[in-house]
Each structure stands twice: as C-alpha cells, then as structure tokens.
C-alpha cells in the first residue's frame, strides 16, 4: 500500500509544477494566493514555479480582480492557445472529433458519419489521421500539439490501447494504439502522446473534471447504448482494475430469469435496459429506429412502448441500487439513452434506489450529464493532456507546432 | 484528480522515511540496496533515513546475507519489540484480541466468548479496555504502544468510528470510536491512535498486505457470516466511497424473485448465500447449529443439505461473476463460511464465473484466506499501525511505554 510520491528534490519540483498546471487546467484562472492555499507551498515557491510555467508559455499573469483586501494578487491563467490536443469519440455511427486547448476549451468540433459495416479498424485509422490533419489546420498559431485521445465503445487495455472487444463495431483484438502511433508517425513525422480508452471511462473522467461531478471524488458514469458501459471514479481516480477492464456494469446480472445476453449469461443489465432491448420490448424494430422513437410512441399513447419504458425503469433502478451499495458514490451520471429515459421513470428509480442501505443511499445523487453528448469526447481530451500535465516543461519543449504539422 | 504528494522538503523527508518503514513493516527485512531500488532514492539518502529510524529504535541493522556479489549490504530489519498495537475483532459470539509488534508479528492472542444479547456497546467498551490491560501486560519491555484497531461486523464511518448499523450485534448509530477514546483515556491517561472499521474491509487489508493477495493491487475479500460483507482494494488502496460505506456486496440483488431481505429488497446476495439462508434451505435450524453442520449433513448423504449447498454454489458463482465484471480484480478471497463452501461448489463457481467477460475472467483467481480466521484481526492491527507509518519519528516520540500503561 505504498503512496505514490516524490523521491528526490527534482521529482518534487516537477510534481509541484505539474500540480499547479493541472489545477489551472481543471479549475481555470486562479490568484497566486489561491495556488498557495491549494498547494500548501509557500508564496515564493509558487512564484518560481509559475514563472517557469509562464516562460514555457503555458500560463500568463494579469492583475487580479479588483476589490481584494490587501496587496492585489496576480491572476494566473492557463493559456488555451499554448498547447492543444485532438480528441475523438469513435461511435457506432459516426466519428466525433474536437480540437481542445489547455484549460479544456473546445476550439473546433466536427461529426463525421460512417456507415457501420465498413468502419473497419483500418478505415477508423485513416479517418483519424485525416481528421487530425483538419483539426491541426484550425490550431492557433504557435500552439504546440501535445496529444491525441480516443474513446472506443469497447473493452480497452489502457496501457497499450489494445481494443480487446468492441462488439458493436465488430472489432476484436485490434491494436488500435499501435496502429494509430504508426499511422500518425508516418503522416506527421512525429508521434505525440496517444491514449485509447473505453468510452464510458472517458465520460466518467470528463463529468468528474468538468461536469456534474466536479466537486465529487466518487462518481459512476453510465453510457447507455446497445450495451451499457460504466466508468468509475474512486477517490478522484479512475478505477481500472487489474487490466483496466473494470466497470463493465452492463454485464452485471440483475435478472437471472431474463434473456440470454451475447456474453452467455442470462439477464445482464444491458439485456434489460440496453437500447436494443428497450426497442424490442416496445415492438419498435424498424431499421434506423432509436430509443427516441420509443419515447415518442409512449407519449402518443402506445401502451406497449409505455410498458417497455416502465419495465426498463424498474431494472434501471434495481441496478443503480446495486451500484450504490457496492461503490457508495456521490453521483451516478446517466448518459446516452438512459439520459432520455430517466425523466420518465424517476419514480421507479427512486423507489428502487431507496432499497440501497441508508448510509450510502443518503449520499448519492442520480443525474444526467452536464456535458450533453460530449462527455466521452471531452474525457478523451483530458487523457490526451495527461502527459503534459505530468511533466509540462519537458513535454512542451519536445512538442511540434500544431500548425506546422 | 490531484495526486497526493509532498509539498515541501520537510514533507518529502518525512514521507520517504515513512515509505521505508512501511516497506520494512509489510515486506520484512531488506538490504539497503533493496531499499534503494524500491524507493528510487540514492544510497546516501537511504543511509540517513535508516539511521534516523534506527535511532528511534524502529529498525536495526545487521550484516547482510553471505554470498552476495560485491560489497556486503547491511540488512535492515523492523524491530518487532519497538512498537506494538492491540487489535480487536468484535464478532457476533466472541471478542478476539491480539498484541501485534511492528512487522506484523503476533505476540499474544486470545478469544473471549460473549453471550450475544448482553453484548451491548457499553459491554464491548468495557471488554476492550480490560483486554487492552491484559495485552499490555504481555508487551515487550521498552516497547511503545502506538495504536488500537477494531473490526466490527457492520457499516462504519471510518473517519470517526461511528457504527451506523451492525445488525447482528443489534447496534445502530453507536459512536464506538468516541466511546473507546473516552474510556481508554480515562483508564490509561493516554489516547493512542484508535481506528474502527468494517470487518470485511480489514480482512481485505490483511489479505492484501500479508495474505493471499500480497502481490496483487486489486483484491476483494468476502466475509461470509449471517450477512455477506465485502472489503475491496483498488490499485493497492482500500475503496471507501463517499462515506466509507462501499463494498456492501451482501445487498447486491442477484435474484429479484428471491426472499425478502432485512434491507427491504428481494433476493440480495446474502439472502441466497448467507449462513442463515443456507441453514434454512438445508432444514437445519437448531439453536447453535452452523454451516459446518450443513456440510456434515450433506457429507452423510442428506439430500436437502446437498441441494441447499448446490443452490448456494450457483448464487455464489453468479455474484462472483458480477464482481469480476465490475471490479476486474486479480483475486477474490472467500472468508467465513464461504471458505468452507468453496471446495464443495467449485464446479458451479467455475461455470458461473466463466460467464464474466473473458478479459477480466482470465485475470482473476478465487481463493480462500491465507490468514485463516484472523484476516479481520490482522487487518485491525494494520490500521492501528497507520499513524506510526505516516510519521514514525513523531508518533514514537509521543507514545508511552506499553508496559508502563
């Protein structure tokens, strides 16, 4: 149970510099006095570290807000144009890309539909390279390109970006991280930090850093699609498990007398509340139909659709109660179609979650994402910034100008 | 997502000293060269820190093992007699106490039965104080008394030792931490670090630090009693959740058409595999009967007992598969009566766990505890050492001699 910590004075200086930059990146502009309070460092150390970051162009200083008592404190700001990343959300039906600056500002965003059967790993890699090119053209002059983050609806080995299984893309054992590094290196003559992650894990990160769980240290994000993915933040850190495969909430068995799941078990949570399950129960199976059609049918008085929604609400609540008992989170965020479902089934969800043990139940909120449909995309941006936020000066010194790439 | 780290050079020195002592406490004697390799510190820094710890009496140095290539390295050992703690496992039918020295050595251990209905919080506190007195009498001369750790079969607010609910003791909202601090202070004129925790959380810590999960960073410990408790280690750290209530695996609903649980839900894991459930299903309800009687009956050909065991095996496996999918642990440790059950139901457990997603399933082992029935007790000792292992020199300087107390 060793604590992750600095060993030498050099480590310590680097870690403290990184802590300050991460704080500014996640929380925005701060007075020097806030940085002193946050970090526990003394005023002169903060001054030196901020100067080093300013010299590297990562932060700027301006006069503080007026009306402060005592000496005016300088306002330290992250410079959005100094370092940029490119974030991807590889969805079943489209690729979403964004160019994001330090501090989390979205500079440019685009959705590119792709027909599902032809979206092979090779096509995805070609797409990503071409969209990186387009994104870099929008990059501010003098910005450095420090990373790429990619979200995939599947089980991903976080260490090397191996996609073990992405059933709804039809992918298995795709070394996406390696393929991207090779293709990006060949095209741009430079390989930035490239991170590939599960989509729900990224949703959890984004909602924790910038969304509805900003002030919480324990959060669960659920991505509702055909499958139900889960991203879990424990004590402020993503829960990975032995191989980074934790959080597969979709295959928690809730109804052992239920339908057989493609995983081989019966009555997995996703066979009860996944989008396909919901549409099937509602008798809405047309090509191109979605959960929105089920909600619409129910709103116009379709009894079968309404019954399907009610049933899903019970199973949703039961599974949420399990998660409350297991993880004692402060907030559970319902993404994807679960976000649409929640307002219609809140009574059932409340009743079921009420069965969780009082100590944990009293501490939890069930919410919809604050970042709309972009939780995964913005989480991908966060992982793309990860290396910069570990060693800012070294990474910015090595990174190429974005516009020159 | 800030990283816990040192801010100043003083912090750094204290943290590094603490890291070395924790390493020796958890892993036993080590050569200086091992400490250099483990810590990332240079040789002279390790030398200085070890000398400081030796001066405080916490470690000793002796000539290293012969046969090493090159300069012989000194062997640094934790001194078991330097600092002691007193650990308690408050069970439903007895109190177990142990005196444990630095490095985890059990110096003295005793079980004291208590009749359940009269085991009130007040009786428990009186018991603990009297057993502390007995334990201190066995403490080595010159040893310092640095902590008390207590395990309780219930939901405990770790921060202040408030027992929110311990249904099988009949306790609710018992401020056990405060009561113990008051009683110990009044009796001994000194209040050491006193920590109160859930029994399964402590089992997880002990099996992680000294038991079957020694080399694993992700572990789940299940305490099988009337209820099913869970202790969860994520990336080497206990998972607490918002209020320290996480890991309530016993109230994960696995069979929504099952029996009503005392929590109000139906088909909780503990209504399917808890000891009372197992005995009821086997038709063995005599006063004083235990799960061992069910196993014995099955072994002598009792069909009802055998059927109850088989049924429990299926539910055990189903719940384990859920935990594998949710947490991706390297090892799940089955304590209490689950330990007895496992060998009889291993085929069902294997078959059910096989439904978990392959990526996670391939990484998990299901094991019985390495520390026999003492996982909780030894985990309580670990939490009792916690303050010493955060700031060794300051804590040892303040602690009274055990034998003088």
HADDOCK unambig.tbl for C-alpha pairs under 7 A between the chains (distance, minus, plus):
assign (segid A and resid 1 and name CA) (segid B and resid 236 and name CA) 5.12 0.50 0.50
assign (segid A and resid 1 and name CA) (segid B and resid 237 and name CA) 6.11 0.50 0.50
assign (segid A and resid 2 and name CA) (segid B and resid 19 and name CA) 6.82 0.50 0.50
assign (segid A and resid 5 and name CA) (segid B and resid 5 and name CA) 5.04 0.50 0.50
assign (segid A and resid 5 and name CA) (segid B and resid 6 and name CA) 6.72 0.50 0.50
assign (segid A and resid 6 and name CA) (segid B and resid 5 and name CA) 6.70 0.50 0.50
assign (segid A and resid 6 and name CA) (segid B and resid 6 and name CA) 6.71 0.50 0.50
assign (segid A and resid 7 and name CA) (segid B and resid 16 and name CA) 6.85 0.50 0.50
assign (segid A and resid 7 and name CA) (segid B and resid 39 and name CA) 6.87 0.50 0.50
assign (segid A and resid 7 and name CA) (segid B and resid 40 and name CA) 6.14 0.50 0.50
assign (segid A and resid 7 and name CA) (segid B and resid 41 and name CA) 5.74 0.50 0.50
assign (segid A and resid 8 and name CA) (segid B and resid 41 and name CA) 6.54 0.50 0.50
assign (segid A and resid 16 and name CA) (segid B and resid 7 and name CA) 6.86 0.50 0.50
assign (segid A and resid 19 and name CA) (segid B and resid 2 and name CA) 6.84 0.50 0.50
assign (segid A and resid 39 and name CA) (segid B and resid 7 and name CA) 6.89 0.50 0.50
assign (segid A and resid 40 and name CA) (segid B and resid 7 and name CA) 6.18 0.50 0.50
assign (segid A and resid 41 and name CA) (segid B and resid 7 and name CA) 5.77 0.50 0.50
assign (segid A and resid 41 and name CA) (segid B and resid 8 and name CA) 6.57 0.50 0.50
assign (segid A and resid 218 and name CA) (segid B and resid 241 and name CA) 6.09 0.50 0.50
assign (segid A and resid 218 and name CA) (segid B and resid 242 and name CA) 6.09 0.50 0.50
assign (segid A and resid 234 and name CA) (segid B and resid 241 and name CA) 6.60 0.50 0.50
assign (segid A and resid 235 and name CA) (segid B and resid 241 and name CA) 6.83 0.50 0.50
assign (segid A and resid 236 and name CA) (segid B and resid 1 and name CA) 5.05 0.50 0.50
assign (segid A and resid 237 and name CA) (segid B and resid 1 and name CA) 6.00 0.50 0.50
assign (segid A and resid 241 and name CA) (segid B and resid 218 and name CA) 6.08 0.50 0.50
assign (segid A and resid 241 and name CA) (segid B and resid 234 and name CA) 6.60 0.50 0.50
assign (segid A and resid 241 and name CA) (segid B and resid 235 and name CA) 6.82 0.50 0.50
assign (segid A and resid 241 and name CA) (segid B and resid 327 and name CA) 5.76 0.50 0.50
assign (segid A and resid 241 and name CA) (segid B and resid 328 and name CA) 4.76 0.50 0.50
assign (segid A and resid 241 and name CA) (segid B and resid 329 and name CA) 5.66 0.50 0.50
assign (segid A and resid 242 and name CA) (segid B and resid 218 and name CA) 6.10 0.50 0.50
assign (segid A and resid 242 and name CA) (segid B and resid 328 and name CA) 5.68 0.50 0.50
assign (segid A and resid 242 and name CA) (segid B and resid 329 and name CA) 5.53 0.50 0.50
assign (segid A and resid 242 and name CA) (segid B and resid 330 and name CA) 5.83 0.50 0.50
assign (segid A and resid 245 and name CA) (segid B and resid 328 and name CA) 5.85 0.50 0.50
assign (segid A and resid 245 and name CA) (segid B and resid 359 and name CA) 6.98 0.50 0.50
assign (segid A and resid 245 and name CA) (segid B and resid 360 and name CA) 6.23 0.50 0.50
assign (segid A and resid 246 and name CA) (segid B and resid 325 and name CA) 6.28 0.50 0.50
assign (segid A and resid 246 and name CA) (segid B and resid 326 and name CA) 5.23 0.50 0.50
assign (segid A and resid 246 and name CA) (segid B and resid 327 and name CA) 4.54 0.50 0.50
assign (segid A and resid 246 and name CA) (segid B and resid 328 and name CA) 4.64 0.50 0.50
assign (segid A and resid 247 and name CA) (segid B and resid 325 and name CA) 6.65 0.50 0.50
assign (segid A and resid 247 and name CA) (segid B and resid 326 and name CA) 4.51 0.50 0.50
assign (segid A and resid 247 and name CA) (segid B and resid 327 and name CA) 6.08 0.50 0.50
assign (segid A and resid 248 and name CA) (segid B and resid 325 and name CA) 5.11 0.50 0.50
assign (segid A and resid 248 and name CA) (segid B and resid 326 and name CA) 5.13 0.50 0.50
assign (segid A and resid 249 and name CA) (segid B and resid 325 and name CA) 6.81 0.50 0.50
assign (segid A and resid 249 and name CA) (segid B and resid 326 and name CA) 5.70 0.50 0.50
assign (segid A and resid 251 and name CA) (segid B and resid 325 and name CA) 6.61 0.50 0.50
assign (segid A and resid 252 and name CA) (segid B and resid 322 and name CA) 4.88 0.50 0.50
assign (segid A and resid 252 and name CA) (segid B and resid 325 and name CA) 6.84 0.50 0.50
assign (segid A and resid 253 and name CA) (segid B and resid 254 and name CA) 6.76 0.50 0.50
assign (segid A and resid 253 and name CA) (segid B and resid 322 and name CA) 6.48 0.50 0.50
assign (segid A and resid 254 and name CA) (segid B and resid 253 and name CA) 6.78 0.50 0.50
assign (segid A and resid 254 and name CA) (segid B and resid 254 and name CA) 5.71 0.50 0.50
assign (segid A and resid 255 and name CA) (segid B and resid 255 and name CA) 6.47 0.50 0.50
assign (segid A and resid 255 and name CA) (segid B and resid 256 and name CA) 6.57 0.50 0.50
assign (segid A and resid 256 and name CA) (segid B and resid 255 and name CA) 6.58 0.50 0.50
assign (segid A and resid 263 and name CA) (segid B and resid 355 and name CA) 6.61 0.50 0.50
assign (segid A and resid 263 and name CA) (segid B and resid 357 and name CA) 6.84 0.50 0.50
assign (segid A and resid 264 and name CA) (segid B and resid 355 and name CA) 5.90 0.50 0.50
assign (segid A and resid 265 and name CA) (segid B and resid 355 and name CA) 5.57 0.50 0.50
assign (segid A and resid 322 and name CA) (segid B and resid 252 and name CA) 4.87 0.50 0.50
assign (segid A and resid 322 and name CA) (segid B and resid 253 and name CA) 6.48 0.50 0.50
assign (segid A and resid 325 and name CA) (segid B and resid 246 and name CA) 6.29 0.50 0.50
assign (segid A and resid 325 and name CA) (segid B and resid 247 and name CA) 6.67 0.50 0.50
assign (segid A and resid 325 and name CA) (segid B and resid 248 and name CA) 5.11 0.50 0.50
assign (segid A and resid 325 and name CA) (segid B and resid 249 and name CA) 6.82 0.50 0.50
assign (segid A and resid 325 and name CA) (segid B and resid 251 and name CA) 6.61 0.50 0.50
assign (segid A and resid 325 and name CA) (segid B and resid 252 and name CA) 6.83 0.50 0.50
assign (segid A and resid 326 and name CA) (segid B and resid 246 and name CA) 5.23 0.50 0.50
assign (segid A and resid 326 and name CA) (segid B and resid 247 and name CA) 4.51 0.50 0.50
assign (segid A and resid 326 and name CA) (segid B and resid 248 and name CA) 5.14 0.50 0.50
assign (segid A and resid 326 and name CA) (segid B and resid 249 and name CA) 5.72 0.50 0.50
assign (segid A and resid 327 and name CA) (segid B and resid 241 and name CA) 5.74 0.50 0.50
assign (segid A and resid 327 and name CA) (segid B and resid 246 and name CA) 4.54 0.50 0.50
assign (segid A and resid 327 and name CA) (segid B and resid 247 and name CA) 6.09 0.50 0.50
assign (segid A and resid 328 and name CA) (segid B and resid 241 and name CA) 4.75 0.50 0.50
assign (segid A and resid 328 and name CA) (segid B and resid 242 and name CA) 5.66 0.50 0.50
assign (segid A and resid 328 and name CA) (segid B and resid 245 and name CA) 5.87 0.50 0.50
assign (segid A and resid 328 and name CA) (segid B and resid 246 and name CA) 4.65 0.50 0.50
assign (segid A and resid 329 and name CA) (segid B and resid 241 and name CA) 5.65 0.50 0.50
assign (segid A and resid 329 and name CA) (segid B and resid 242 and name CA) 5.52 0.50 0.50
assign (segid A and resid 330 and name CA) (segid B and resid 242 and name CA) 5.82 0.50 0.50
assign (segid A and resid 355 and name CA) (segid B and resid 263 and name CA) 6.62 0.50 0.50
assign (segid A and resid 355 and name CA) (segid B and resid 264 and name CA) 5.93 0.50 0.50
assign (segid A and resid 355 and name CA) (segid B and resid 265 and name CA) 5.58 0.50 0.50
assign (segid A and resid 357 and name CA) (segid B and resid 263 and name CA) 6.84 0.50 0.50
assign (segid A and resid 359 and name CA) (segid B and resid 245 and name CA) 6.99 0.50 0.50
assign (segid A and resid 360 and name CA) (segid B and resid 245 and name CA) 6.24 0.50 0.50
